[in-house]
Amino acid sequence: MEVLYHLGKGIKSIVHEGKLSSAIFFTEQDIRNAWIELQHLYFLTDQKPLYGKYRLEQKVTYWFVFFSLEVML
């Protein structure tokens, strides 16, 4: 049910706004943030990564559900 909601929301934003938010797509900054977070988790630095609208884990989960739906169908 959640997958249908996200697909519908994405289609609606494409039709009404003319584009899909780029915040959900992976960027180079995600890789940098993942490296900084690993260093922080292993107590190598006190610096915490600065995230935008979505964290890397949220993006991975979103795309995993999106593509796994295709496999299940």
CHARMM-style PDB file with segment names, atoms N, HN, CA, C and O in Angstrom:
ATOM      1  N   MET     1       0.817  -1.190   0.000  1.00  0.00      PROA
ATOM      2  CA  MET     1       0.000   0.000   0.000  1.00  0.00      PROA
ATOM      3  C   MET     1       0.869   1.266   0.000  1.00  0.00      PROA
ATOM      4  O   MET     1       0.543   2.251  -0.661  1.00  0.00      PROA
ATOM      5  N   GLU     2       1.990   1.224   0.758  1.00  0.00      PROA
ATOM      6  HN  GLU     2       2.255   0.423   1.295  1.00  0.00      PROA
ATOM      7  CA  GLU     2       2.876   2.386   0.792  1.00  0.00      PROA
ATOM      8  C   GLU     2       3.512   2.645  -0.567  1.00  0.00      PROA
ATOM      9  O   GLU     2       3.717   3.793  -0.963  1.00  0.00      PROA
ATOM     10  N   VAL     3       3.817   1.569  -1.268  1.00  0.00      PROA
ATOM     11  HN  VAL     3       3.650   0.637  -0.946  1.00  0.00      PROA
ATOM     12  CA  VAL     3       4.454   1.725  -2.577  1.00  0.00      PROA
ATOM     13  C   VAL     3       3.511   2.443  -3.530  1.00  0.00      PROA
ATOM     14  O   VAL     3       3.934   3.315  -4.289  1.00  0.00      PROA
ATOM     15  N   LEU     4       2.247   2.080  -3.492  1.00  0.00      PROA
ATOM     16  HN  LEU     4       1.904   1.372  -2.876  1.00  0.00      PROA
ATOM     17  CA  LEU     4       1.274   2.751  -4.350  1.00  0.00      PROA
ATOM     18  C   LEU     4       1.151   4.231  -3.989  1.00  0.00      PROA
ATOM     19  O   LEU     4       1.004   5.079  -4.870  1.00  0.00      PROA
ATOM     20  N   TYR     5       1.211   4.537  -2.695  1.00  0.00      PROA
ATOM     21  HN  TYR     5       1.330   3.848  -1.980  1.00  0.00      PROA
ATOM     22  CA  TYR     5       1.157   5.930  -2.261  1.00  0.00      PROA
ATOM     23  C   TYR     5       2.331   6.718  -2.833  1.00  0.00      PROA
ATOM     24  O   TYR     5       2.146   7.814  -3.363  1.00  0.00      PROA
ATOM     25  N   HSD     6       3.545   6.161  -2.727  1.00  0.00      PROA
ATOM     26  HN  HSD     6       3.696   5.271  -2.297  1.00  0.00      PROA
ATOM     27  CA  HSD     6       4.735   6.867  -3.204  1.00  0.00      PROA
ATOM     28  C   HSD     6       4.738   6.993  -4.728  1.00  0.00      PROA
ATOM     29  O   HSD     6       5.140   8.023  -5.270  1.00  0.00      PROA
ATOM     30  N   LEU     7       4.296   5.961  -5.403  1.00  0.00      PROA
ATOM     31  HN  LEU     7       3.969   5.124  -4.963  1.00  0.00      PROA
ATOM     32  CA  LEU     7       4.207   6.054  -6.866  1.00  0.00      PROA
ATOM     33  C   LEU     7       3.198   7.123  -7.270  1.00  0.00      PROA
ATOM     34  O   LEU     7       3.451   7.925  -8.168  1.00  0.00      PROA
ATOM     35  N   GLY     8       2.051   7.121  -6.593  1.00  0.00      PROA
ATOM     36  HN  GLY     8       1.846   6.469  -5.863  1.00  0.00      PROA
ATOM     37  CA  GLY     8       1.030   8.127  -6.883  1.00  0.00      PROA
ATOM     38  C   GLY     8       1.516   9.535  -6.597  1.00  0.00      PROA
ATOM     39  O   GLY     8       1.268  10.455  -7.376  1.00  0.00      PROA
ATOM     40  N   LYS     9       2.207   9.703  -5.483  1.00  0.00      PROA
ATOM     41  HN  LYS     9       2.409   8.956  -4.850  1.00  0.00      PROA
ATOM     42  CA  LYS     9       2.738  11.017  -5.113  1.00  0.00      PROA
ATOM     43  C   LYS     9       3.783  11.482  -6.127  1.00  0.00      PROA
ATOM     44  O   LYS     9       3.814  12.654  -6.501  1.00  0.00      PROA
ATOM     45  N   GLY    10       4.638  10.555  -6.569  1.00  0.00      PROA
ATOM     46  HN  GLY    10       4.613   9.603  -6.265  1.00  0.00      PROA
ATOM     47  CA  GLY    10       5.642  10.904  -7.573  1.00  0.00      PROA
ATOM     48  C   GLY    10       5.021  11.297  -8.898  1.00  0.00      PROA
ATOM     49  O   GLY    10       5.446  12.269  -9.523  1.00  0.00      PROA
ATOM     50  N   ILE    11       4.024  10.553  -9.328  1.00  0.00      PROA
ATOM     51  HN  ILE    11       3.679   9.764  -8.820  1.00  0.00      PROA
ATOM     52  CA  ILE    11       3.335  10.868 -10.587  1.00  0.00      PROA
ATOM     53  C   ILE    11       2.619  12.202 -10.471  1.00  0.00      PROA
ATOM     54  O   ILE    11       2.649  13.006 -11.404  1.00  0.00      PROA
ATOM     55  N   LYS    12       1.977  12.446  -9.337  1.00  0.00      PROA
ATOM     56  HN  LYS    12       1.952  11.794  -8.580  1.00  0.00      PROA
ATOM     57  CA  LYS    12       1.278  13.718  -9.125  1.00  0.00      PROA
ATOM     58  C   LYS    12       2.247  14.889  -9.186  1.00  0.00      PROA
ATOM     59  O   LYS    12       1.941  15.912  -9.799  1.00  0.00      PROA
ATOM     60  N   SER    13       3.411  14.754  -8.559  1.00  0.00      PROA
ATOM     61  HN  SER    13       3.660  13.923  -8.061  1.00  0.00      PROA
ATOM     62  CA  SER    13       4.375  15.859  -8.565  1.00  0.00      PROA
ATOM     63  C   SER    13       4.952  16.083  -9.959  1.00  0.00      PROA
ATOM     64  O   SER    13       5.276  17.213 -10.323  1.00  0.00      PROA
ATOM     65  N   ILE    14       5.082  15.025 -10.730  1.00  0.00      PROA
ATOM     66  HN  ILE    14       4.819  14.107 -10.434  1.00  0.00      PROA
ATOM     67  CA  ILE    14       5.572  15.185 -12.104  1.00  0.00      PROA
ATOM     68  C   ILE    14       4.528  15.901 -12.949  1.00  0.00      PROA
ATOM     69  O   ILE    14       4.863  16.789 -13.732  1.00  0.00      PROA
ATOM     70  N   VAL    15       3.259  15.517 -12.793  1.00  0.00      PROA
ATOM     71  HN  VAL    15       2.986  14.795 -12.157  1.00  0.00      PROA
ATOM     72  CA  VAL    15       2.189  16.103 -13.608  1.00  0.00      PROA
ATOM     73  C   VAL    15       1.914  17.552 -13.212  1.00  0.00      PROA
ATOM     74  O   VAL    15       1.829  18.424 -14.076  1.00  0.00      PROA
ATOM     75  N   HSD    16       1.773  17.814 -11.904  1.00  0.00      PROA
ATOM     76  HN  HSD    16       1.843  17.105 -11.202  1.00  0.00      PROA
ATOM     77  CA  HSD    16       1.387  19.150 -11.462  1.00  0.00      PROA
ATOM     78  C   HSD    16       2.556  20.125 -11.394  1.00  0.00      PROA
ATOM     79  O   HSD    16       2.410  21.282 -11.790  1.00  0.00      PROA
ATOM     80  N   GLU    17       3.680  19.697 -10.916  1.00  0.00      PROA
ATOM     81  HN  GLU    17       3.799  18.757 -10.595  1.00  0.00      PROA
ATOM     82  CA  GLU    17       4.827  20.591 -10.757  1.00  0.00      PROA
ATOM     83  C   GLU    17       5.802  20.507 -11.922  1.00  0.00      PROA
ATOM     84  O   GLU    17       6.662  21.374 -12.079  1.00  0.00      PROA
ATOM     85  N   GLY    18       5.673  19.487 -12.724  1.00  0.00      PROA
ATOM     86  HN  GLY    18       4.974  18.783 -12.596  1.00  0.00      PROA
ATOM     87  CA  GLY    18       6.553  19.340 -13.873  1.00  0.00      PROA
ATOM     88  C   GLY    18       7.879  18.675 -13.562  1.00  0.00      PROA
ATOM     89  O   GLY    18       8.713  18.517 -14.454  1.00  0.00      PROA
ATOM     90  N   LYS    19       8.089  18.282 -12.312  1.00  0.00      PROA
ATOM     91  HN  LYS    19       7.412  18.411 -11.588  1.00  0.00      PROA
ATOM     92  CA  LYS    19       9.342  17.619 -11.971  1.00  0.00      PROA
ATOM     93  C   LYS    19       9.189  16.844 -10.674  1.00  0.00      PROA
ATOM     94  O   LYS    19       8.259  17.067  -9.898  1.00  0.00      PROA
ATOM     95  N   LEU    20      10.114  15.939 -10.461  1.00  0.00      PROA
ATOM     96  HN  LEU    20      10.869  15.758 -11.091  1.00  0.00      PROA
ATOM     97  CA  LEU    20      10.182  15.166  -9.226  1.00  0.00      PROA
ATOM     98  C   LEU    20      11.299  15.754  -8.372  1.00  0.00      PROA
ATOM     99  O   LEU    20      12.348  16.126  -8.899  1.00  0.00      PROA
ATOM    100  N   SER    21      11.090  15.840  -7.084  1.00  0.00      PROA
ATOM    101  HN  SER    21      10.238  15.537  -6.657  1.00  0.00      PROA
ATOM    102  CA  SER    21      12.103  16.409  -6.196  1.00  0.00      PROA
ATOM    103  C   SER    21      13.409  15.633  -6.325  1.00  0.00      PROA
ATOM    104  O   SER    21      13.420  14.403  -6.287  1.00  0.00      PROA
ATOM    105  N   SER    22      14.486  16.354  -6.474  1.00  0.00      PROA
ATOM    106  HN  SER    22      14.477  17.353  -6.505  1.00  0.00      PROA
ATOM    107  CA  SER    22      15.789  15.701  -6.636  1.00  0.00      PROA
ATOM    108  C   SER    22      16.380  15.276  -5.300  1.00  0.00      PROA
ATOM    109  O   SER    22      17.443  14.655  -5.273  1.00  0.00      PROA
ATOM    110  N   ALA    23      15.720  15.593  -4.194  1.00  0.00      PROA
ATOM    111  HN  ALA    23      14.857  16.097  -4.216  1.00  0.00      PROA
ATOM    112  CA  ALA    23      16.254  15.269  -2.868  1.00  0.00      PROA
ATOM    113  C   ALA    23      16.302  13.765  -2.616  1.00  0.00      PROA
ATOM    114  O   ALA    23      17.073  13.315  -1.768  1.00  0.00      PROA
ATOM    115  N   ILE    24      15.503  12.980  -3.326  1.00  0.00      PROA
ATOM    116  HN  ILE    24      14.876  13.345  -4.015  1.00  0.00      PROA
ATOM    117  CA  ILE    24      15.436  11.539  -3.085  1.00  0.00      PROA
ATOM    118  C   ILE    24      16.499  10.771  -3.891  1.00  0.00      PROA
ATOM    119  O   ILE    24      16.692   9.577  -3.664  1.00  0.00      PROA
ATOM    120  N   PHE    25      17.176  11.427  -4.808  1.00  0.00      PROA
ATOM    121  HN  PHE    25      17.019  12.398  -4.992  1.00  0.00      PROA
ATOM    122  CA  PHE    25      18.193  10.769  -5.615  1.00  0.00      PROA
ATOM    123  C   PHE    25      19.552  10.834  -4.922  1.00  0.00      PROA
ATOM    124  O   PHE    25      19.813  11.754  -4.146  1.00  0.00      PROA
ATOM    125  N   PHE    26      20.415   9.858  -5.201  1.00  0.00      PROA
ATOM    126  HN  PHE    26      20.202   9.111  -5.830  1.00  0.00      PROA
ATOM    127  CA  PHE    26      21.742   9.789  -4.603  1.00  0.00      PROA
ATOM    128  C   PHE    26      22.661  10.854  -5.196  1.00  0.00      PROA
ATOM    129  O   PHE    26      22.587  11.174  -6.382  1.00  0.00      PROA
ATOM    130  N   THR    27      23.528  11.392  -4.340  1.00  0.00      PROA
ATOM    131  HN  THR    27      23.588  11.132  -3.377  1.00  0.00      PROA
ATOM    132  CA  THR    27      24.511  12.383  -4.775  1.00  0.00      PROA
ATOM    133  C   THR    27      25.882  12.021  -4.200  1.00  0.00      PROA
ATOM    134  O   THR    27      26.005  11.111  -3.381  1.00  0.00      PROA
ATOM    135  N   GLU    28      26.900  12.745  -4.641  1.00  0.00      PROA
ATOM    136  HN  GLU    28      26.800  13.485  -5.307  1.00  0.00      PROA
ATOM    137  CA  GLU    28      28.243  12.533  -4.095  1.00  0.00      PROA
ATOM    138  C   GLU    28      28.291  12.874  -2.611  1.00  0.00      PROA
ATOM    139  O   GLU    28      29.047  12.264  -1.854  1.00  0.00      PROA
ATOM    140  N   GLN    29      27.495  13.839  -2.198  1.00  0.00      PROA
ATOM    141  HN  GLN    29      26.882  14.335  -2.812  1.00  0.00      PROA
ATOM    142  CA  GLN    29      27.475  14.236  -0.792  1.00  0.00      PROA
ATOM    143  C   GLN    29      26.999  13.089   0.100  1.00  0.00      PROA
ATOM    144  O   GLN    29      27.406  13.004   1.258  1.00  0.00      PROA
ATOM    145  N   ASP    30      26.154  12.220  -0.414  1.00  0.00      PROA
ATOM    146  HN  ASP    30      25.823  12.290  -1.355  1.00  0.00      PROA
ATOM    147  CA  ASP    30      25.704  11.061   0.363  1.00  0.00      PROA
ATOM    148  C   ASP    30      26.875  10.146   0.705  1.00  0.00      PROA
ATOM    149  O   ASP    30      26.956   9.623   1.816  1.00  0.00      PROA
ATOM    150  N   ILE    31      27.781   9.954  -0.251  1.00  0.00      PROA
ATOM    151  HN  ILE    31      27.716  10.379  -1.154  1.00  0.00      PROA
ATOM    152  CA  ILE    31      28.954   9.116  -0.016  1.00  0.00      PROA
ATOM    153  C   ILE    31      29.860   9.771   1.033  1.00  0.00      PROA
ATOM    154  O   ILE    31      30.364   9.100   1.934  1.00  0.00      PROA
ATOM    155  N   ARG    32      30.058  11.084   0.907  1.00  0.00      PROA
ATOM    156  HN  ARG    32      29.648  11.629   0.176  1.00  0.00      PROA
ATOM    157  CA  ARG    32      30.877  11.795   1.893  1.00  0.00      PROA
ATOM    158  C   ARG    32      30.252  11.701   3.289  1.00  0.00      PROA
ATOM    159  O   ARG    32      30.951  11.473   4.276  1.00  0.00      PROA
ATOM    160  N   ASN    33      28.933  11.879   3.360  1.00  0.00      PROA
ATOM    161  HN  ASN    33      28.365  12.065   2.558  1.00  0.00      PROA
ATOM    162  CA  ASN    33      28.242  11.794   4.646  1.00  0.00      PROA
ATOM    163  C   ASN    33      28.333  10.395   5.240  1.00  0.00      PROA
ATOM    164  O   ASN    33      28.466  10.248   6.454  1.00  0.00      PROA
ATOM    165  N   ALA    34      28.263   9.371   4.401  1.00  0.00      PROA
ATOM    166  HN  ALA    34      28.155   9.491   3.414  1.00  0.00      PROA
ATOM    167  CA  ALA    34      28.382   7.999   4.896  1.00  0.00      PROA
ATOM    168  C   ALA    34      29.768   7.773   5.490  1.00  0.00      PROA
ATOM    169  O   ALA    34      29.897   7.126   6.530  1.00  0.00      PROA
ATOM    170  N   TRP    35      30.804   8.298   4.840  1.00  0.00      PROA
ATOM    171  HN  TRP    35      30.699   8.823   3.996  1.00  0.00      PROA
ATOM    172  CA  TRP    35      32.172   8.152   5.345  1.00  0.00      PROA
ATOM    173  C   TRP    35      32.340   8.880   6.680  1.00  0.00      PROA
ATOM    174  O   TRP    35      32.937   8.346   7.615  1.00  0.00      PROA
ATOM    175  N   ILE    36      31.810  10.099   6.761  1.00  0.00      PROA
ATOM    176  HN  ILE    36      31.324  10.532   6.002  1.00  0.00      PROA
ATOM    177  CA  ILE    36      31.894  10.868   8.010  1.00  0.00      PROA
ATOM    178  C   ILE    36      31.124  10.158   9.118  1.00  0.00      PROA
ATOM    179  O   ILE    36      31.577  10.128  10.262  1.00  0.00      PROA
ATOM    180  N   GLU    37      29.966   9.588   8.791  1.00  0.00      PROA
ATOM    181  HN  GLU    37      29.598   9.613   7.861  1.00  0.00      PROA
ATOM    182  CA  GLU    37      29.179   8.891   9.805  1.00  0.00      PROA
ATOM    183  C   GLU    37      29.888   7.633  10.295  1.00  0.00      PROA
ATOM    184  O   GLU    37      29.842   7.330  11.488  1.00  0.00      PROA
ATOM    185  N   LEU    38      30.539   6.899   9.404  1.00  0.00      PROA
ATOM    186  HN  LEU    38      30.577   7.146   8.435  1.00  0.00      PROA
ATOM    187  CA  LEU    38      31.310   5.728   9.825  1.00  0.00      PROA
ATOM    188  C   LEU    38      32.446   6.129  10.764  1.00  0.00      PROA
ATOM    189  O   LEU    38      32.689   5.465  11.772  1.00  0.00      PROA
ATOM    190  N   GLN    39      33.130   7.203  10.433  1.00  0.00      PROA
ATOM    191  HN  GLN    39      32.933   7.742   9.614  1.00  0.00      PROA
ATOM    192  CA  GLN    39      34.201   7.682  11.297  1.00  0.00      PROA
ATOM    193  C   GLN    39      33.654   8.094  12.662  1.00  0.00      PROA
ATOM    194  O   GLN    39      34.278   7.845  13.694  1.00  0.00      PROA
ATOM    195  N   HSD    40      32.488   8.723  12.653  1.00  0.00      PROA
ATOM    196  HN  HSD    40      31.981   8.925  11.815  1.00  0.00      PROA
ATOM    197  CA  HSD    40      31.868   9.149  13.908  1.00  0.00      PROA
ATOM    198  C   HSD    40      31.420   7.936  14.736  1.00  0.00      PROA
ATOM    199  O   HSD    40      31.561   7.940  15.959  1.00  0.00      PROA
ATOM    200  N   LEU    41      30.895   6.923  14.096  1.00  0.00      PROA
ATOM    201  HN  LEU    41      30.781   6.919  13.102  1.00  0.00      PROA
ATOM    202  CA  LEU    41      30.434   5.735  14.812  1.00  0.00      PROA
ATOM    203  C   LEU    41      31.589   4.953  15.438  1.00  0.00      PROA
ATOM    204  O   LEU    41      31.423   4.312  16.475  1.00  0.00      PROA
ATOM    205  N   TYR    42      32.754   5.010  14.803  1.00  0.00      PROA
ATOM    206  HN  TYR    42      32.889   5.530  13.960  1.00  0.00      PROA
ATOM    207  CA  TYR    42      33.932   4.320  15.345  1.00  0.00      PROA
ATOM    208  C   TYR    42      34.798   5.239  16.203  1.00  0.00      PROA
ATOM    209  O   TYR    42      35.948   4.915  16.501  1.00  0.00      PROA
ATOM    210  N   PHE    43      34.248   6.379  16.598  1.00  0.00      PROA
ATOM    211  HN  PHE    43      33.314   6.642  16.357  1.00  0.00      PROA
ATOM    212  CA  PHE    43      34.913   7.336  17.486  1.00  0.00      PROA
ATOM    213  C   PHE    43      36.243   7.845  16.926  1.00  0.00      PROA
ATOM    214  O   PHE    43      37.178   8.102  17.684  1.00  0.00      PROA
ATOM    215  N   LEU    44      36.327   7.988  15.623  1.00  0.00      PROA
ATOM    216  HN  LEU    44      35.568   7.780  15.007  1.00  0.00      PROA
ATOM    217  CA  LEU    44      37.534   8.523  15.004  1.00  0.00      PROA
ATOM    218  C   LEU    44      37.465  10.039  14.872  1.00  0.00      PROA
ATOM    219  O   LEU    44      38.489  10.704  14.709  1.00  0.00      PROA
ATOM    220  N   THR    45      36.250  10.581  14.943  1.00  0.00      PROA
ATOM    221  HN  THR    45      35.419  10.041  15.076  1.00  0.00      PROA
ATOM    222  CA  THR    45      36.059  12.024  14.848  1.00  0.00      PROA
ATOM    223  C   THR    45      34.807  12.416  15.629  1.00  0.00      PROA
ATOM    224  O   THR    45      33.929  11.587  15.867  1.00  0.00      PROA
ATOM    225  N   ASP    46      34.735  13.664  16.017  1.00  0.00      PROA
ATOM    226  HN  ASP    46      35.448  14.338  15.824  1.00  0.00      PROA
ATOM    227  CA  ASP    46      33.548  14.175  16.702  1.00  0.00      PROA
ATOM    228  C   ASP    46      32.568  14.810  15.725  1.00  0.00      PROA
ATOM    229  O   ASP    46      31.443  15.145  16.094  1.00  0.00      PROA
ATOM    230  N   GLN    47      32.994  14.974  14.488  1.00  0.00      PROA
ATOM    231  HN  GLN    47      33.909  14.702  14.187  1.00  0.00      PROA
ATOM    232  CA  GLN    47      32.170  15.620  13.478  1.00  0.00      PROA
ATOM    233  C   GLN    47      31.000  14.716  13.086  1.00  0.00      PROA
ATOM    234  O   GLN    47      31.180  13.523  12.842  1.00  0.00      PROA
ATOM    235  N   LYS    48      29.811  15.293  13.030  1.00  0.00      PROA
ATOM    236  HN  LYS    48      29.665  16.262  13.228  1.00  0.00      PROA
ATOM    237  CA  LYS    48      28.632  14.568  12.557  1.00  0.00      PROA
ATOM    238  C   LYS    48      28.293  15.068  11.151  1.00  0.00      PROA
ATOM    239  O   LYS    48      28.478  16.249  10.855  1.00  0.00      PROA
ATOM    240  N   PRO    49      27.803  14.191  10.294  1.00  0.00      PROA
ATOM    241  CA  PRO    49      27.470  14.627   8.943  1.00  0.00      PROA
ATOM    242  C   PRO    49      26.249  15.542   8.929  1.00  0.00      PROA
ATOM    243  O   PRO    49      25.347  15.412   9.757  1.00  0.00      PROA
ATOM    244  N   LEU    50      26.239  16.457   7.984  1.00  0.00      PROA
ATOM    245  HN  LEU    50      26.972  16.562   7.311  1.00  0.00      PROA
ATOM    246  CA  LEU    50      25.100  17.338   7.781  1.00  0.00      PROA
ATOM    247  C   LEU    50      24.259  16.776   6.638  1.00  0.00      PROA
ATOM    248  O   LEU    50      24.747  16.598   5.522  1.00  0.00      PROA
ATOM    249  N   TYR    51      23.009  16.504   6.929  1.00  0.00      PROA
ATOM    250  HN  TYR    51      22.613  16.648   7.836  1.00  0.00      PROA
ATOM    251  CA  TYR    51      22.128  15.918   5.928  1.00  0.00      PROA
ATOM    252  C   TYR    51      21.177  16.952   5.373  1.00  0.00      PROA
ATOM    253  O   TYR    51      20.905  17.977   5.998  1.00  0.00      PROA
ATOM    254  N   GLY    52      20.677  16.662   4.184  1.00  0.00      PROA
ATOM    255  HN  GLY    52      20.898  15.829   3.676  1.00  0.00      PROA
ATOM    256  CA  GLY    52      19.646  17.490   3.583  1.00  0.00      PROA
ATOM    257  C   GLY    52      18.284  17.007   4.046  1.00  0.00      PROA
ATOM    258  O   GLY    52      18.082  16.726   5.227  1.00  0.00      PROA
ATOM    259  N   LYS    53      17.376  16.917   3.132  1.00  0.00      PROA
ATOM    260  HN  LYS    53      17.541  17.146   2.172  1.00  0.00      PROA
ATOM    261  CA  LYS    53      16.006  16.510   3.462  1.00  0.00      PROA
ATOM    262  C   LYS    53      15.945  15.045   3.873  1.00  0.00      PROA
ATOM    263  O   LYS    53      15.195  14.688   4.782  1.00  0.00      PROA
ATOM    264  N   TYR    54      16.731  14.185   3.209  1.00  0.00      PROA
ATOM    265  HN  TYR    54      17.340  14.475   2.470  1.00  0.00      PROA
ATOM    266  CA  TYR    54      16.719  12.752   3.496  1.00  0.00      PROA
ATOM    267  C   TYR    54      18.122  12.266   3.829  1.00  0.00      PROA
ATOM    268  O   TYR    54      19.104  12.743   3.261  1.00  0.00      PROA
ATOM    269  N   ARG    55      18.209  11.318   4.750  1.00  0.00      PROA
ATOM    270  HN  ARG    55      17.411  10.930   5.211  1.00  0.00      PROA
ATOM    271  CA  ARG    55      19.480  10.665   5.069  1.00  0.00      PROA
ATOM    272  C   ARG    55      19.725   9.557   4.054  1.00  0.00      PROA
ATOM    273  O   ARG    55      18.811   9.160   3.331  1.00  0.00      PROA
ATOM    274  N   LEU    56      20.952   9.059   3.999  1.00  0.00      PROA
ATOM    275  HN  LEU    56      21.694   9.381   4.587  1.00  0.00      PROA
ATOM    276  CA  LEU    56      21.311   7.994   3.065  1.00  0.00      PROA
ATOM    277  C   LEU    56      20.471   6.746   3.308  1.00  0.00      PROA
ATOM    278  O   LEU    56      20.036   6.101   2.354  1.00  0.00      PROA
ATOM    279  N   GLU    57      20.237   6.397   4.571  1.00  0.00      PROA
ATOM    280  HN  GLU    57      20.591   6.922   5.346  1.00  0.00      PROA
ATOM    281  CA  GLU    57      19.447   5.209   4.891  1.00  0.00      PROA
ATOM    282  C   GLU    57      18.028   5.334   4.361  1.00  0.00      PROA
ATOM    283  O   GLU    57      17.452   4.349   3.898  1.00  0.00      PROA
ATOM    284  N   GLN    58      17.463   6.523   4.422  1.00  0.00      PROA
ATOM    285  HN  GLN    58      17.932   7.323   4.797  1.00  0.00      PROA
ATOM    286  CA  GLN    58      16.118   6.734   3.925  1.00  0.00      PROA
ATOM    287  C   GLN    58      16.062   6.592   2.402  1.00  0.00      PROA
ATOM    288  O   GLN    58      15.106   6.035   1.862  1.00  0.00      PROA
ATOM    289  N   LYS    59      17.079   7.091   1.720  1.00  0.00      PROA
ATOM    290  HN  LYS    59      17.856   7.543   2.158  1.00  0.00      PROA
ATOM    291  CA  LYS    59      17.124   6.981   0.264  1.00  0.00      PROA
ATOM    292  C   LYS    59      17.284   5.523  -0.161  1.00  0.00      PROA
ATOM    293  O   LYS    59      16.617   5.070  -1.091  1.00  0.00      PROA
ATOM    294  N   VAL    60      18.163   4.793   0.515  1.00  0.00      PROA
ATOM    295  HN  VAL    60      18.705   5.161   1.270  1.00  0.00      PROA
ATOM    296  CA  VAL    60      18.379   3.381   0.183  1.00  0.00      PROA
ATOM    297  C   VAL    60      17.092   2.593   0.409  1.00  0.00      PROA
ATOM    298  O   VAL    60      16.716   1.767  -0.423  1.00  0.00      PROA
ATOM    299  N   THR    61      16.423   2.839   1.518  1.00  0.00      PROA
ATOM    300  HN  THR    61      16.728   3.509   2.194  1.00  0.00      PROA
ATOM    301  CA  THR    61      15.176   2.135   1.815  1.00  0.00      PROA
ATOM    302  C   THR    61      14.114   2.452   0.784  1.00  0.00      PROA
ATOM    303  O   THR    61      13.414   1.552   0.320  1.00  0.00      PROA
ATOM    304  N   TYR    62      13.983   3.715   0.419  1.00  0.00      PROA
ATOM    305  HN  TYR    62      14.551   4.446   0.796  1.00  0.00      PROA
ATOM    306  CA  TYR    62      12.986   4.128  -0.572  1.00  0.00      PROA
ATOM    307  C   TYR    62      13.211   3.412  -1.902  1.00  0.00      PROA
ATOM    308  O   TYR    62      12.277   2.843  -2.468  1.00  0.00      PROA
ATOM    309  N   TRP    63      14.441   3.437  -2.399  1.00  0.00      PROA
ATOM    310  HN  TRP    63      15.200   3.899  -1.939  1.00  0.00      PROA
ATOM    311  CA  TRP    63      14.721   2.826  -3.695  1.00  0.00      PROA
ATOM    312  C   TRP    63      14.677   1.303  -3.628  1.00  0.00      PROA
ATOM    313  O   TRP    63      14.321   0.659  -4.614  1.00  0.00      PROA
ATOM    314  N   PHE    64      15.031   0.713  -2.485  1.00  0.00      PROA
ATOM    315  HN  PHE    64      15.321   1.237  -1.684  1.00  0.00      PROA
ATOM    316  CA  PHE    64      14.933  -0.730  -2.336  1.00  0.00      PROA
ATOM    317  C   PHE    64      13.485  -1.174  -2.463  1.00  0.00      PROA
ATOM    318  O   PHE    64      13.189  -2.136  -3.172  1.00  0.00      PROA
ATOM    319  N   VAL    65      12.590  -0.486  -1.788  1.00  0.00      PROA
ATOM    320  HN  VAL    65      12.830   0.296  -1.212  1.00  0.00      PROA
ATOM    321  CA  VAL    65      11.166  -0.829  -1.877  1.00  0.00      PROA
ATOM    322  C   VAL    65      10.657  -0.611  -3.295  1.00  0.00      PROA
ATOM    323  O   VAL    65       9.893  -1.425  -3.814  1.00  0.00      PROA
ATOM    324  N   PHE    66      11.071   0.469  -3.915  1.00  0.00      PROA
ATOM    325  HN  PHE    66      11.691   1.130  -3.494  1.00  0.00      PROA
ATOM    326  CA  PHE    66      10.629   0.782  -5.278  1.00  0.00      PROA
ATOM    327  C   PHE    66      11.029  -0.317  -6.261  1.00  0.00      PROA
ATOM    328  O   PHE    66      10.203  -0.763  -7.056  1.00  0.00      PROA
ATOM    329  N   PHE    67      12.292  -0.759  -6.213  1.00  0.00      PROA
ATOM    330  HN  PHE    67      12.964  -0.397  -5.566  1.00  0.00      PROA
ATOM    331  CA  PHE    67      12.749  -1.768  -7.160  1.00  0.00      PROA
ATOM    332  C   PHE    67      12.340  -3.183  -6.761  1.00  0.00      PROA
ATOM    333  O   PHE    67      12.159  -4.036  -7.630  1.00  0.00      PROA
ATOM    334  N   SER    68      12.194  -3.445  -5.478  1.00  0.00      PROA
ATOM    335  HN  SER    68      12.341  -2.752  -4.772  1.00  0.00      PROA
ATOM    336  CA  SER    68      11.759  -4.785  -5.070  1.00  0.00      PROA
ATOM    337  C   SER    68      10.304  -5.032  -5.445  1.00  0.00      PROA
ATOM    338  O   SER    68       9.904  -6.178  -5.649  1.00  0.00      PROA
ATOM    339  N   LEU    69       9.515  -3.978  -5.536  1.00  0.00      PROA
ATOM    340  HN  LEU    69       9.839  -3.047  -5.370  1.00  0.00      PROA
ATOM    341  CA  LEU    69       8.129  -4.137  -5.992  1.00  0.00      PROA
ATOM    342  C   LEU    69       8.112  -4.699  -7.408  1.00  0.00      PROA
ATOM    343  O   LEU    69       7.293  -5.556  -7.738  1.00  0.00      PROA
ATOM    344  N   GLU    70       9.013  -4.214  -8.229  1.00  0.00      PROA
ATOM    345  HN  GLU    70       9.679  -3.517  -7.961  1.00  0.00      PROA
ATOM    346  CA  GLU    70       9.091  -4.699  -9.614  1.00  0.00      PROA
ATOM    347  C   GLU    70       9.425  -6.192  -9.639  1.00  0.00      PROA
ATOM    348  O   GLU    70       8.883  -6.930 -10.463  1.00  0.00      PROA
ATOM    349  N   VAL    71      10.291  -6.635  -8.768  1.00  0.00      PROA
ATOM    350  HN  VAL    71      10.732  -6.037  -8.100  1.00  0.00      PROA
ATOM    351  CA  VAL    71      10.668  -8.046  -8.716  1.00  0.00      PROA
ATOM    352  C   VAL    71       9.494  -8.905  -8.230  1.00  0.00      PROA
ATOM    353  O   VAL    71       9.263 -10.004  -8.734  1.00  0.00      PROA
ATOM    354  N   MET    72       8.760  -8.383  -7.246  1.00  0.00      PROA
ATOM    355  HN  MET    72       8.948  -7.490  -6.836  1.00  0.00      PROA
ATOM    356  CA  MET    72       7.639  -9.151  -6.692  1.00  0.00      PROA
ATOM    357  C   MET    72       6.473  -9.268  -7.663  1.00  0.00      PROA
ATOM    358  O   MET    72       5.734 -10.252  -7.622  1.00  0.00      PROA
ATOM    359  N   LEU    73       6.296  -8.281  -8.534  1.00  0.00      PROA
ATOM    360  HN  LEU    73       6.896  -7.482  -8.568  1.00  0.00      PROA
ATOM    361  CA  LEU    73       5.197  -8.333  -9.496  1.00  0.00      PROA
ATOM    362  C   LEU    73       5.578  -9.259 -10.612  1.00  0.00      PROA
ATOM    363  OT1 LEU    73       4.799  -9.458 -11.544  1.00  0.00      PROA
TER     364      LEU     73
END
